[in-house]
Amino acid sequence: MTRRFDFLVLGSGIAGLSFALNVAPHGRVAIITKKNRAESNTNYAQGGIAAVTSKEDSFELHVRDTLEAGAGLCKEDVVRTIVQEGPARIAELIELGMRFSEREVPGPNGARELDLGKEGGHSRRRILHAKDVTGREIERALLAAIASRANIEIFEDHFAIDLITSHKLGQEGSNRCLGVYVLERKSGLVETFAAPVVFLATGGCGKVYLYTTNPDIATGDGVAMAYRAGTAVANMEFIQFHPTCLYHPKAKSFLISEAVRGEGGVLKTSDGVPFMDKYHSLKSLAPRDIVARAIDSEMKRSGADYVLLDITHKPAPFLIERFPNIYRTCLTFGIDITKEPIPVVPAAHYQCGGVMTDVDGSTEITGLYAVGEVACTGLHGANRLASNSLLEALVCAHRAAIRATETPLPPLRIEIPPWQSGKANNADELVVVSHNWDEIRRLMWDYVGIVRTNKRLERARKRIANLLEEIQEYYWDFIVTSDLLELRNIATVADLIVASALQRPESRGLHYNLDYPQPDPEWANRDTILRKPIRT
């Protein structure tokens, strides 16, 4: 049976939920999410949303900060559009019930205003936040709004396998997205979802790496599906490593927000010596790529497993009020951030490349949109400015909804065949899946991490090519499971990251290659673009 809708949304983070709300007045919407509806990268965002909302700030300053962080690869027209449209989208989010942190304005009348934070690379305080759980509050507000819309249906525990396109079904002419095959995880059945508009909001690929701040769901599914469907993928070499992930044997990828440094936190060696003044004039508030490389360098120089982030010079009541989640979580691991520094290490955090789109989220495949971390609009360039990601998701989801509803596509006239399992059997060696999963993540960490070389990249390329072949055989021989699908996707994305890194003969932003330690002016404003080869 085919489930038919007017809009299919893959993912339930800020981009997917915003798009669904905007298109709901124009037709039936299905939101497909592989876990529960609140499980998304958005939900784990601590810092906030960067937007110009104070008199001390300006669009020009925000644009300048973004361009400087992007190291010559940002598309300036895209940057200006997103920065200028941001405040209106923030206002709409507040109307939906989003509660940003406020502070009392000095004076006798007790007036209040938005409490704006500051993060690395920003020249002004412009980060709207909800203490240190901004993402969780955004999810709450958007899901509450979704619940009141009768024509939005959410399918939890449903895993999108592959996009269905006219070219895959043998149709001539331009390639059009028709829907998606979806695994219902509890029953193991594969269903067909059809719609003239498919919206990818699947997030990033942090789980491609051994150490990441991302939740387990971040396996690059959208990028892998779009690449297999034939659309262009760009700039996948630019993986942002967050400089400060909590280092503790029992802590699983807990992020220490950049806002801690924004409020005065100082990075120190494991024996307590500040070191960032050696690397950048902004010291601990330098852009993330510089801070991550500096920490990596200091750890390799000393042999230490971590560095320290010290904010103990701030009053304890301020820290507990400003960072309640970080304070409580660290305390559960025996670390009182008001009295002792926090041990931290870099970890894979954000995918700056992705499915190539314009600022409206349109891809090369008609009817297919991509917004958020899964997409590459040109906003982030070679390095994302902190807290610009949620801003991009809000603005581009809004623009995609306008584009999709104001220029509707003709009805689908193609009969979509049901999913065929063929002679696939139940997998009898699940250890193969877990072994290959671990091998990919470890080799990506060792060979395609913060600092790279051509030799390491070639080593990774050869091993991933072998793994892809093994996984493809496994995929065709056995009935699909979510574990197998995620393995297939992280292998595909790992291959794209390595191929993109080998294409760029320079160091720029997040891509640092010891064989080409300097940026090459010839590669400024040049994207690395990959498309799946067409077999004849």
C-alpha positions, 0 to 999 in steps of 0.5 A, a space after each residue: 500500500 502507498 501512503 499519499 501526502 502533499 508534503 513529506 518531511 524527513 526529520 523532526 528538528 527545527 528545519 523539518 518542524 518549521 517547514 511542516 508548520 508553514 506548509 500545513 495550510 496547503 495540504 496533508 503533511 507526513 513527518 517521518 522520524 527514525 526515533 521519537 519526534 523530539 530526538 534530533 540534533 536540534 534537541 541537543 543544541 545548547 548555545 542558541 540562535 545568532 540574530 541581530 536584535 540589539 541596537 549595538 549590533 547590525 546586519 553588516 557586523 553579523 555578515 562580516 563575522 560570518 564571512 570571516 569565519 567562512 574563510 573565503 568560501 561563504 556565498 555573500 548573497 546567501 549570508 546577507 539573505 539569512 542574516 537579514 531575514 533572521 529577526 522576523 523568523 525569531 519573532 515568529 518563533 517567539 509567537 509560537 511560544 518559544 521562551 528565550 532567556 531574559 535579563 532585567 534592564 538596569 533602572 527603576 522600572 524593572 523592564 526586561 530584555 533578551 539576554 544575549 550571549 556571545 560566542 567565538 567569532 562574534 564581534 557582538 552579543 547576539 546569541 538568543 538562548 534559553 539558558 543552556 538548553 536552547 534546542 530542547 526549548 525550541 523542540 518543545 515550542 515547535 512540537 506543541 504547535 505541531 500538535 494543534 495541526 490536524 493535517 500533520 501526521 508524525 510517523 515515529 520509529 520509521 527509517 527512510 531507506 531511499 528516495 524514489 525518483 523518476 530516473 530510478 523508475 526509468 523515466 526520461 526527462 528531468 529527474 523528479 522526486 516522487 517519494 521515499 521507501 520507509 522501514 517501519 522499525 517495529 514490524 520490519 515492513 517497508 512502506 511506500 510514502 509518495 508526495 510531490 514535495 519531499 523535504 530533507 531535514 535529516 541533520 548531520 553525520 557526526 556518528 561517522 566519527 569515533 568521538 562526536 557531540 551528536 546523538 546516535 541518530 546523526 548518521 548522514 542519512 539525508 546526504 547518503 540518500 540524496 547522493 544515491 538519488 543523483 543530486 550534487 553534494 558539496 564541501 563535505 571535507 569541512 567537518 567542524 570539530 567542537 573544541 570542548 566536549 566533556 572528557 570523562 570515561 562515563 560521559 557519552 559525548 556531552 557538549 560543553 557549550 561555546 557560551 562557556 568561553 563566551 562568558 569568560 571561560 579560559 582554555 588551559 593545558 592539563 597542568 593549568 597554563 593558558 595557551 590560546 594566546 599563542 594561536 589567536 588574538 581572540 584567545 579562547 574566543 577564536 573561531 572553532 577551527 582554530 581552537 580545535 587545532 590548537 587543542 589538538 596541537 597541545 594534546 599531541 605536544 604534551 601527550 595529555 588526553 585532554 585540556 582544561 576549560 576554567 571558568 571558576 573565576 566567575 561567581 558560582 550563582 551566575 554559573 549555576 543560573 546561566 549553565 544549569 544543565 552543564 552544571 548538573 551534568 558535570 556534577 553527576 560526573 564529580 566535577 563542580 564547574 564552580 570550583 574546578 576546571 572542566 576536562 575537555 577534548 575536541 569532537 566531531 560536531 557539525 557538517 558544513 557541507 551537504 546536499 547542494 541547494 540554493 537559499 530556498 532549499 531547492 536541489 537539482 532534483 525537482 520536488 526535493 528540498 534540503 534544509 539545515 545541517 543536511 544541506 549546503 547553501 553556502 552560508 557556512 563556507 569553510 567553517 560555521 560561525 557559532 549559532 548560525 545553524 539554527 538561524 539558517 534552518 529557520 530562514 531556509 525552511 520558511 523560504 522553502 515552504 513559500 517556494 513549494 506552495 507558490 510554485 506547486 508541481 503537477 500531480 504525480 502520474 507515475 505508478 510507484 512499485 512496492 519495495 522488493 526484498 527479493 531473496 533477501 534473508 534474515 542476517 545471521 552475522 550481525 557482528 559484521 555490522 557492528 565491526 564495520 561500523 566501529 572500523 569506519 568510525 575509528 579510521 575516520 577519526 585517525 585518518 580524516 580528523 582535525 589534521 590530515 595528510 594525503 597519505 592518511 586520506 589515501 589509506 582511508 579511501 582504500 579501506 572505505 572502498 573495500 568496506 562499501 563493497 562488503 556492505 553493499 553485498 550484505 545490503 542485497 543479501 539480507 533483509 534491511 534493518 535500521 542498523 544495516 541502513 545506518 551502516 550503509 549511510 555512514 560508509 557512503 558519507 565517509 567516502 564522500 568526506 574523504 573524496 572531497 578532502 582529496 579534491 582540495 589541495 590546500 588548507 582552508 577553514 576546517 580542512 587542514 592538510 599538512 601537505 598543503 598547510 596554506 590556503 591557495 587563492 585559486 581555491 577561494 570561492 571554489 566548492 568541491 562537488 561530487 555526483 554519483 557516477 552514472 553507469 551506462 
